[in-house]
Amino acid sequence: MSNYPKPVSATPLNPRRRGIIIGASDGIGAALARRLAHEGYTLALLARRKDKLESICVEINQTSNEQRARAYVHDVTEYEKVPELLRRIVADLGGLDLVVFVAGVNYPPGGIDKYNFENDRKMIEINLIGAMAWLTPVAEMFQSAKAGQIVGISSVAGDRGRVGNPGYNTSKAGLATYLEALRNRLTRHGVNVLTVKPGFVQTEMLKAAQGPTPFMIPPEKAVEDIWSAMKKRKQVVYTPPIWRWIMLAIQLTPSFIFRRLSF
Amino acid sequence: MEAKMSLSLNNFIQLENFGHSLRAPSYRFRPTSPEEICEVFQLADKTGLTVTARGAGRSYNDAALNGGGIILDLTAMNRILEWDSATGLVRCEPGVTLEQLWQRVEPEGWWPPVVSGTMKTTLGGCLGANIHGKNNFKMGPIGEHVVGLTALLPTGAEITCTPKENIDLFYGMISGLGILGVFTSITLQMKHIESGLLEVHAWPAHDLHEHLSLLLDNAPNYDYIVGWMDTMNGGKSLGRGQIHAANYLHGNEDPNPQKTMQLNNQILPPRIFGVFPKSILYLFMMPFANNLGWWGVNTAKYVASLRRSVFRQSHAAFHFLLDYVPNWELSYGRGGLIQYQSFLPKETAEAAWREMIDLSLRRGLPSYLGVTKRHRPDKFLLTHAVDGFSLALDFKVTDSRRAKLSQMLQDFDRIVLNAGGRFYFAKNSETSAEAARTFLGEQTLLKFKELKKRCDPNNLLESDLFRRVFE
């Protein structure tokens, strides 16, 4: 049994939306947690770092003046623990309407002639397989319940394989394709799947970035775009929106030019 | 068996309340025997989940919802185990519906002593909520006609309760909202009837005072009495409406009882005028499900009711108004509806309801339908009855109305509690723990908790309602 207090019962006049954010200790995940709590969601926040997670929960619960966020320490590469944890969270929350997968790492190899399989593997294990481990039972649950919303944070980096970071590109491209496939499966069951493709967002992860970071936005701005897309039950959203056009241009660049670029 | 009792996500389905205003996803199991119920309890214990018993899902609130937990759907345990047409005793599994029951006993000259406004309810649910009918002032709630019952406790123990054996559990489990144990069989005493028809008297009530006086003065002379109240008109005519009272026919009042008691004389026609299918009627009601539309309906109905009349009607047609238009509750649209029913002593009812209806009209949140009944107290633990009246109000739920309605119902709760009133757990969805404590009293809650501890030490049986009201 869970150590947390029982969920607040929903009533017709005080409906409760319940969400899980995987990767909520900082960056987009933490900002989204604050925003969704403000919108009335009851949330389960997951991350590896206990103290950071708990301080966000305390902050949210103080601001909203009721228990709206609960912390669950979890490492997304512990795949076999996911089904049991998911079941426990859904019981703790008293239902589930939304799952956001934000967890991700970025280990650039440090140069266009450097290779690092160990780091590439970690990125795939966390960014892609971690997402699949969660979204598989979630998709099954939502399909069966004929309701729900899944949000996956991919990246503009997934739109094209580039010289700078093949492993990261692959993990995010894989995630985007996986989310698209889920969308095609689940839309007919009344479930919305939103793929988010952020450009440069001012987070811990960005510290690893090399070179210029154009159109950089704070996480709160990204969350604004994500929440707006969630409300409209959109399928794909770029944040900031200008990246849609930049990535279109990049995707349309012919390979014989693209492979000569150091970008 | 083992494979069947695992938490497969295939069983994870979204369930709703009767008014379609609340949804909760749960793992649903449909046991067919007490052994399988036991296995579900064991599974719950192993996985740390809670269990809620559910029948037909006809409660207007969260009594049969358990978000994220297990739902024990008892509709597959629906056999009528024994029926004795000489004594009128019937023993049923908990999933037997009132529809199954009356259709079985009526042709042989019997009728369920207490029925709800819909025949789709299951006996397990009827006992859990301890339902009442339009004859509550005379026959009490359904629990008073239970001769005996067996129930499975989460501990695995199977117990037998009668009004003389395991008395505290008998009076606790009936009205106990499925929180103490799960009924496995229910023995009821049917009421003998001499005709398939009732003689119904209808007369108008011009205001609230006359409305309640008519209920009070006429109840002793009739077997059933019920009022319809136009809750959309205030001022001097506030509380106006129509009273229907009915009596069983006796002796030779019905020249051909064998014929009127036949099922085909009772079954509600599926079509209007023989052509229009009632199954889609609710679609045509949707455009009227707003303040103006319902004002028109209420006003027209009142004008039509001004003429006194006497007519004969079959039992089913008189009792099961909610089944007359299938899926009527869908006409309220996406947000669904909620029902607010208050039970008030006969001395305080008039003033309290005048204040409430007036408030609802001033705030632009009128109830589209008001139904009144006459009641008397009973001995069941979580009883909702008083020596007085009840008024059930239907409200449409929309996104823009939620906050205002919520505030208004809190104001209603205050008015009702100050007037010594009570609430019904099958109906009201917003009753707070404080409100429940006020009308049930500290002693009753302690008694209920003590029974809970005895029957279910590991707290396996819980529902969203239980968590909302009793924790």
HADDOCK unambig.tbl for C-alpha pairs under 7 A between the chains (distance, minus, plus):
assign (segid A and resid 1 and name CA) (segid B and resid 48 and name CA) 5.07 0.50 0.50
assign (segid A and resid 9 and name CA) (segid B and resid 464 and name CA) 5.87 0.50 0.50
assign (segid A and resid 9 and name CA) (segid B and resid 467 and name CA) 6.72 0.50 0.50
assign (segid A and resid 9 and name CA) (segid B and resid 468 and name CA) 5.49 0.50 0.50
assign (segid A and resid 11 and name CA) (segid B and resid 22 and name CA) 6.62 0.50 0.50
assign (segid A and resid 11 and name CA) (segid B and resid 429 and name CA) 6.21 0.50 0.50
assign (segid A and resid 11 and name CA) (segid B and resid 430 and name CA) 6.32 0.50 0.50
assign (segid A and resid 12 and name CA) (segid B and resid 21 and name CA) 5.21 0.50 0.50
assign (segid A and resid 12 and name CA) (segid B and resid 22 and name CA) 5.34 0.50 0.50
assign (segid A and resid 13 and name CA) (segid B and resid 402 and name CA) 5.00 0.50 0.50
assign (segid A and resid 13 and name CA) (segid B and resid 403 and name CA) 6.84 0.50 0.50
assign (segid A and resid 13 and name CA) (segid B and resid 406 and name CA) 5.77 0.50 0.50
assign (segid A and resid 90 and name CA) (segid B and resid 68 and name CA) 4.97 0.50 0.50
assign (segid A and resid 91 and name CA) (segid B and resid 49 and name CA) 6.88 0.50 0.50
assign (segid A and resid 91 and name CA) (segid B and resid 67 and name CA) 6.69 0.50 0.50
assign (segid A and resid 91 and name CA) (segid B and resid 68 and name CA) 4.07 0.50 0.50
assign (segid A and resid 91 and name CA) (segid B and resid 69 and name CA) 5.64 0.50 0.50
assign (segid A and resid 94 and name CA) (segid B and resid 67 and name CA) 4.16 0.50 0.50
assign (segid A and resid 94 and name CA) (segid B and resid 68 and name CA) 4.84 0.50 0.50
assign (segid A and resid 95 and name CA) (segid B and resid 24 and name CA) 6.09 0.50 0.50
assign (segid A and resid 95 and name CA) (segid B and resid 25 and name CA) 5.82 0.50 0.50
assign (segid A and resid 95 and name CA) (segid B and resid 67 and name CA) 4.70 0.50 0.50
assign (segid A and resid 95 and name CA) (segid B and resid 68 and name CA) 4.74 0.50 0.50
assign (segid A and resid 140 and name CA) (segid B and resid 9 and name CA) 6.47 0.50 0.50
assign (segid A and resid 141 and name CA) (segid B and resid 9 and name CA) 5.65 0.50 0.50
assign (segid A and resid 141 and name CA) (segid B and resid 12 and name CA) 6.31 0.50 0.50
assign (segid A and resid 144 and name CA) (segid B and resid 10 and name CA) 6.00 0.50 0.50
assign (segid A and resid 144 and name CA) (segid B and resid 12 and name CA) 5.91 0.50 0.50
assign (segid A and resid 144 and name CA) (segid B and resid 13 and name CA) 5.68 0.50 0.50
assign (segid A and resid 145 and name CA) (segid B and resid 12 and name CA) 6.15 0.50 0.50
assign (segid A and resid 145 and name CA) (segid B and resid 13 and name CA) 4.31 0.50 0.50
assign (segid A and resid 145 and name CA) (segid B and resid 14 and name CA) 4.78 0.50 0.50
assign (segid A and resid 145 and name CA) (segid B and resid 25 and name CA) 6.47 0.50 0.50
